[in-house]
Structures are given as C-alpha cells and as structure tokens.
C-alpha cells in the first residue's frame, strides 16, 4: 500500500509538471504517442504476466524448476517476438500512419519514438510477476513504485531544465524506461543467484507448457478489455475524430480521476487471495461476509477521493493544470463520478473471476465494448471529450451492474446486504447531493467547499456504523494511519472470513 501511494504521488507530480510545461498542442501529441505505446504494451504482454504469476507460483511452490523457468522464458520470448510486430509495422508504414490514424504529423513522429517502449513495458510486467512469485516485495517497491516513476520524473525535470521540446522528452522517456529495465535485470540476477531453484533447473530439461500459459494469458487479456478501452481506445478515437488538444484535455484529467480507483486496487491485493482460500474451503458464509464488508469499506474509503476530485474539478482544472485546461472541469467531474461508481461496483467482476466465470466476464466485456465502440463513433465527432467521458461512465456502470446481476442470479451472491443498506444509502444520498451542487446550484467556490465538507461529514457518520474491516483484513490494522478508523480490536468469528 505504501509503495502504491509513493508511486501515485510521484506520477501525479510528473503529470502536473509536464502538463504545465508543454503547450496543450505539444502535450496532446506526446500523450497520444505515450497512450498508444502503453496500449501496444498491454497487447504485447498477451496476459502472460498473469499466467507467470499463477503457474509460476504453483511451480515454485512445488520446487519444479523446469516448469518455472520454462514458463518464464517462454513468456519473455513471446513478448520479444510479438513486441516487435507493432514497432516493425509502424516503421514499415510510417508514411501512411498519419492518413490512417487521422493523427497530426508531430504525434506520428513521437509515436515512432515512444512505440519502442511497448515491448520494454511488457517485459517489465513479466519481471514484476517473477519477483512477486519469488516474494521479493522490496525489489518490486524499489523498481516499480520508486525507481520507475522517479526516472520518468527525472526525464521531465531534465527536459524543463534545458528548455527541451516534446521530442526531447520522448527520447528521455525511452532512456528512462530502458534504464528501469536494466535495474530490474540486475536485481533479478542477484535474486536468482540466491535461489536454490536455479541449481535444480540446470539439472533438468525445461518444460514449456506453451498452450497452458498462452491460453490462460489470452483469457486474462480479454477480461481486461474494459480497462484498455477507457485508457487507449478513447485516446485513439479522440485523435481520429477531433484533435490533439482534445487528447491533451482527456489525458490531463485522467490521473486525477483515476485516484478514485486507488482504494479498490489496494483492497484487491488482499481480497483476491482471501476469497480464493474461502472458496477452496467451501466456506460460503465466509465468502458472503468478505464480499459485503469489502464492498462497504471500498465505497466508504473511496468517497473522500471522489468528493475532492468531483467537487474540486473546477479548481483542479484551472489552478493545478492551468487556465489552458479550464474547459476540462466538467469532463473531470463526470469521469471521477464514473470511476467512483466503478470502484463501488467493481468487486462483482472480480468475484466472478475468482469463481472461475471467466467466459462470462469475457462475454459481458465484449457485449458492452461493442456498444461503447458504436456509441463512441457516434458522439465523438460532435461532443469530443465530454461525449466520450459519458460513454466511458455508461460502460463502467452498465458493466458493473451486469456483473452484479450475473453474480446474484448464478451464485446467489450480492455486494449489498440488508445490514449494510444504510451505509450504501448514505453514500448514494451524499453522491446525489454533490452532483446536485454542481449541476443545479450556482458553481461558486463557497457552495462547492460547503457541499464537499457536508458530504464528507455525512459519510464519516455512516462509517462509524459500518463495523470493522479489521475482522476481515487484520493486516490493515498494522497501517498506523488506518488503525483508528478501522477499529483496533479484532474479533474473529468462528468459521468466518477472518480465520
């Protein structure tokens, strides 16, 4: 959790610096190229980082060096091969890219530079999974949460110090990403040197298990399509139908809106393995209890972030991003609303994955993505960022509600129990009050501050009646900042989730 917060702080600072340093046109071109490189990395990795995390952990636990290293080496090789495809295609057809993508020449120039980091980011994801299997949390914190963001921040500061252009920043980003990968490889070498599994590998031929790794990886990639839509596809559509300045507006507000997902992502680190263990035991009541408690507390802890990013959207867009981004206030508020709703409903999809309903998740993803894709093509030419943010919100809410409906119908499980309805009702009322204060009442600073403060007080009172999440996740009680809010006394119900 601490690593995630450090990384988030560095990345947010880097985002503000780059937005305020570059002109909106230059930032639009740079952020478009970076988004396409990240999208390329997401597809290049083929979901193999998740297959390494699952099957690699299984092989490592069984001390099966042949399977462990076979899976890792296959994943690295596959990424090197598939990662070069988009890079090679872009170089081969670079004269036609501007016409095909309807992108500005500057954006294409930066894309040809930044696309190189796609395979590197994919390799980075595999190495992170390997360190996770080897339980090297310190290495992950150092590289992923500290060194990686720090190197990117250094690239931005260097560009600012020499009054460099967007082109120089793109090249500095490439150097920073390669430097991060080099550090990961050095850490991996020292880690493997101390692991007895390496010696066992040298004595046996490798077992590749290509179909198993690739099959599971592709399934997991398909289950992440909603995430890829709201990050890469929206940028692609904006550049195609509108302009780089619209891309700049969307990418500038995105990190602030994403703060609404931090609590959910943090809880999932604990929720996923705990739910898996309870399912393995057949503890149905424990599963139900964990889902209800986690859903309540994710919503409660996410609300203050939502209140600030939604209620303070005008201040963020004008004073943090700059006057040039004043028009992004309403899109920021709406995107924060959609991502907060997703944080509240998102456990439904995760629970379906734990229960093995991957085909169901993929079907739901494809159905809503097709609808969202059609809606994007219809609204983007006229409404631009605002229209696409509404499409993203609709996708997130409808996807979440569909997963909840399937979960209730097929598994008899729900995120909301009767004992917690007052908490969720309070959250709904507080959210509705914030929405009304923005879109119905005059948008003065005094009204916005008062509405945010009032909603936070209301939700704080609801949190006092929500019980203690420490019963479910006693690990959280060791976080000194959270202890007073979660309740120090941990009483584990017999046979319950906390066991």
N, C-alpha and C positions, 0 to 999 in steps of 0.2 A: 504493500500500500504506500509506504514511504517513497519507494522508487518511482511509482506511478505519479505521485504528486510532484516530486522533483522534476521528472521528465515533462509533465504538463506545464509547470511553471516556466521552464527554460523554453519550451516550444512556443508558449504564448508570448513570451518576451520577444523571441525571434520573429514571430509573426507581426507583432506591432511595429518592430523596427523596420522590417522590410516593406510593410505597407506604407509607412510614413516616409521612408527614404525614396523609394521608386515612385515615379509618376503612375497614375492609375493605368495608363496605356501599357507602360513597361511591366507593371505588376501583373496585369491581365495576361500578357504574353508569357511571362515567367511562370505564373501559377498554372496556366493552361498546359505548358510543357511538363511541369512537375506532376500535375494530376495524371497526364497520360503515361508518364513514366511509372508512377505508382500503380496505375491500373494495369500496365503491362506486367509489373512485378507480381500482382495478385494472380494473374492468369499463368505466368511462367512457373510459379511455385506449385501449381497443379494440386494444391491441398496436401502436398507431401509433407509439409511441416507438421500437420496434424496426424498423418499416418506414422511419422517418426516418433511423435510424442506418445502415440498409443502403442504401436507394436514394438517400438524401440524400448519403451519402459517394460513391456512384457518380456522381451528377450533379455534385457539387462537384469531383471529380477530373477530370471531362470539361469543367469550366468551363461547364456547361449551367445558367445562372441560371434559365431558365424552368421547368425540371423541378424544380430545387432548391427554389425559393420556392413553386412550385405545390404540391409535396408538403407543405412546412411549413405553409403557410396552410390547406390542406385539413385537415390534422391538427388544427390549432388550432381551426378552425371546427367540425369534427365533435365535438371534446371539449366545446366550449361548448354545442352542441345536446344531445348525449347526457348531458352532465353535469348539465343542468338537469332531466332526467327524474326521477331519484330524489329530488331536492330538492323538485320540484313535487308528486310523488306523496305524499311524506311530509307536506307541508303540507296537501294536499287531504284526506288520510285520517288526519290526526293523532289524531282522536277514536277511531279503531279500531285504531291500531297496537299499543297495549298488549294488546288482546284477541287480535289476530292473531299477534303475536310472543311472547305469554306473558311479556312483559317488565314490570318494575316501573315505576311512573309516573316516578320520578326518572331512570331510564335513558332513557325516551322523551323527557323534557324535554331532557336533554343530547344525545340523538341529533338532535333537531330543530335544535340549535345547531351541533353538530360536522359534520353532514352537508354543511354549506356548504363545508367544506374539501375535499370529494371532487373537484369539478372543478378546484380550485386545485392539488391534488396531481397531478392528471392533466396539467394544463398545465405544471407544474414538470418532469414526466418528459419531456415533449416538448422543452422548452427545454434540459434536460440533454443530450438526444440531439443537438440542434443544436450546442451548444457542443462536444460530442465530435467532430462532423463538422468543425467549424472548428478542431479541435485546440487548444482553449482549456482545457487541463488546470488552469491556475491559477484560472480562473473557476469551474470545477466544484468544485475543492477549497474555494475561498472560500465559495461558496454552499451546496453540498450537504453538505460534510463539516465545515465550521466554523460558518458563519453560521446555517444552518438549525437544527442541533442546539443552537447557542448561544442562539438566540431562544426555542426551546422550554424550555431550562433557565432562561432569564430569566423566562419566564411562570410557571414553578413557584416560583422564588425570590420573585417579586413576590407570588404568592398566599400563600406562607408568611409573608412579611414583614408583610402586612396581616391575617393570620389569615383569609384568604378561604375560601370554600366551593368545592365541586366545580363549582358553577355558574359562579363567577367564573373558575376555572381553565379551563373550557371556552371562555369568551369570550376569555380571554387567549391561549389556543391559536389561536383563529381569527385574532386580530390578528397573532400571530407568523407564521402561515403566509402571510397576505396580505403582510406586510412582507417576507418572504423572496422572494415572487414579484415584488414591486416592485423589489427589488435585482437580481434576475435580468433583468428587463426593461431596467433601466438599463445593466447590463453588456452585454446583447445589443445595445442601441442603439450603444454605443461600439465594440463589436466589428465590427458590420456596417458602421459608418461607415468603418472602415479596410480593409474587404474590397472588392476590385475587382469582385466578383461582383454587388454591389448596382447598380453603374453599368450592367452588362450587362443586368440584369433590367429596368431602366427602358426599354430599347430593344426588348424583345421581349414578346409576349403570353405569359401563363402557360400552362404545360402541367400539367394537374391529375393525371392518372394515378390517378383515384379507385379504379378496380377493382383496380389493382396494389397500391396502398398498403393498401386495406381488406382485400383478400384475404389478403395476407401477414400483416397485423396480426392478423386474427382467428385465423389458424392458430397464430401465436405465442402469442396469448392462451390458446387451447385447450391448448397444450403446457405452460402454467404452472398448470394446474388443481390439481395436487398441492400446489403451494406455497400456493394460495389456500385449499385445504381445511384445511391444518394451521394457518392463521392466522385466517381469518374464519369458516369453516363450524363449526369446533369451538366457538367462542365463541357463535355463534348457537344451536347445539344445547344447550349448557350453560344458557344463559338460558331457553330454551324448556322444558327438562325439569327443571332443577334450580333454581338461584337466582343472584343477583348475587354472592354470596360465593364460589360455585364459580368463576364467571367471574374474580373477583379472584385466586383462587388460581392459576388457569391462566395468566393474563396476567402475574402477578408473577414466575413462574418462567421464562416463555418467553424473555426476553432472555438469561438465563444459559445456558439450554440451546442457544440459537442460536449461542453462541460456538463451538460445535463445527463450524459451517459457515463460519467466517471464513477458514480456510486454503483450503478448496475454492474459495470465491468469489474469493480473491486469485489463486490459480493459474489460474482460468478466464480471467482477463483476458489472460494470456499463452498459455494452452493453445489457446483457440478460434482465434485468428488463425494460430498456428503450424501447427496441424493442417490448417486450411483451405489454407494455402500448400503443404503437403506433398501434400495430395490433388490440388491443381491440377497439381503436378509429376508426379503418378503415382508418388511415392516410397513404395511400400508398406512397405518395411523401416523407413524413417524414421517412418512413422505408427505402426508397431508399437512401435518403440523409445520414442517420445514417450509413448505410452499407458502402457507398462509403468513407465517412470521416474516419470511424473507420479502414477500411482496409488499407487506405493510411498511417495513423499515426502509426498503429501497425507495418507495414513494415518499416517505417522510424525510429521509436524508436528501433526496433529490430536489424537494420542493424549494429550499432556500436558494439553491443554484438557479432554479427556474425563475423564482421571483426576481432575482437580481438581473439575469440575462433578459428576461421579458420586460420587467418594469423599468429597467435601466437601459433599454435598447437605444433610446434617443441619445443618452449621454455617452454610451459606448461608441456609437457610430460617429458622433460629432467630436467628442473630446479625446477619445482613445485612438480611433482610426484617422480622424481628421475631417475637416469641413468637406473635402472632396467626396467623402463617403456618407454624407448626410442622408442621401436617398436610400441607404441600406437599413434604416431603423426598423421599418415595418417588416421587411423580409427577415431580419434578425429575430424580431419578436415572434413571428409565425414559425420560424424554423426551431426556435427554442421551445415553443409550445408543442410542436410535433415530436421532437426528441424527448421531451419530458413525458409525453404520453407513451412513447415507445419504451422508456425506462419503466413506467408503471405497468405496462402490459407485456414487456419483453420476456418475462420468465416463462410464459406459456410456450413459446417456441423452444426455449432451452430445455424445458421439461420433456417436450415431445422428443427431442434428440436423445436425452438420457434414456427414455423409454424405448428407444430404437425405432421411432417412427420417422426415419429419415426420408423414405419415399413420400410420405405425407407432407413433410416440410417442403421438399423439393417441388411437389405438385402445387402447393399453396404459393410458393415463391414464383413459379413460372406463370401461374394464372394472374396474379396481381402485377407482376412485372410487365406482362403483355399489355394489360390495361393501362399501367402507368406509362409505358412507352408510347402508346397511342395518344394518351392524354397529353404527354409532353410535346409531341409533334403538333398537336392542335393549339396548345396555349403558348408555347414558346415564341412563335413569330409575333404575336400581339402583346403578350404580357411579360415576356422576358423573365427576369429573376423572380419577381413576385408570383407569377403563374406557376413556375416550376417548383417554388417552395411550397405552394399549396398542393401540388401534385405529390411531392415528397411526403408532406404531412398526411395526405389521404392514404398513400401507400403504407406508411408506418402504422397508422391507426387501424386500417382495414385488415392489414396483415396480422397485427396483434390480436384483433377481435376474432378473426377466423381461427387462429391457433387456439385461442381460449375455447371457442365453440367446439372444435375437434377434441380438445383435451377433456372437456366436460362430457361430451357425447360418448367417446370411445373408452375413456379411462375413469370416468366418474370423478374427476378432479377439477377443482376450481381455485383460482388465486384468491378469491374473496369469500371468507366465511362469515357467518352471521355475527360472531363475536367481534369481528373487525369492521363491520359495516359503518359504524360511527366514525372510525378513523378515515375510511375512504370517502365517506360523505362529506366530512370536514374538508378534506383535500379538494374535493370537487367544488365545494362552495367557495373556498379560498381562490381556486383557479378561476372560477367564473367571475369572482369579484375583480381579480386582476385584469381579466380580459375586458370586462365592462369599463374599468377605469381607463383603459387605453383607447377603446374604440367607441365609447359612448360619452364619457365625460371629457371636458377640455384637457388637453395634454400639457398641463403646466407641471413644472418641476415639483411644486408643493404637493399637488394631487398624486403624482407618481410616487414620491417618497412616502406619503401617508398610506397609500394603498399597499405598497410593499411592506411597510412596517406592520400594518394591521393584519395582513395575511400571514406574516411570519409569527405574530403573537397567537393567532388562532390555531395555526398548525402546531406551535410549541405546546399549547394546552392539550391538543389531541395526542401528541407524542407521549405525554405523561400518562395517558390511559392505555398506551399501546402494549404494555408489558415489557419484558426484557428480551432482546435478541441474544443476550449473553447465554440464555438457556440453550439456544440452537448453535451459536457460534461462540464458544467461550474464548476462542483465540482473539476476538475483538476486544475483550476486556483488558488485554495486555497493552492495548494502544491507549496511552495516558490521556490523550485528548478526548477519546470517545468514552472512556470509562464512566465519568459522571452522568453521561446521557443514557448509557445503556443499562446501568444498574450493576453494582459490583457483586451482588450476591447471586451466585449461580446455583440453582437447584435443578438437578437433572431428573426429569420424570422417568420412572422405571419403564424400560422398553421404549422410550420415546426417542425423538430425534437427537437429543443431546448425548446419547450413550455412544 
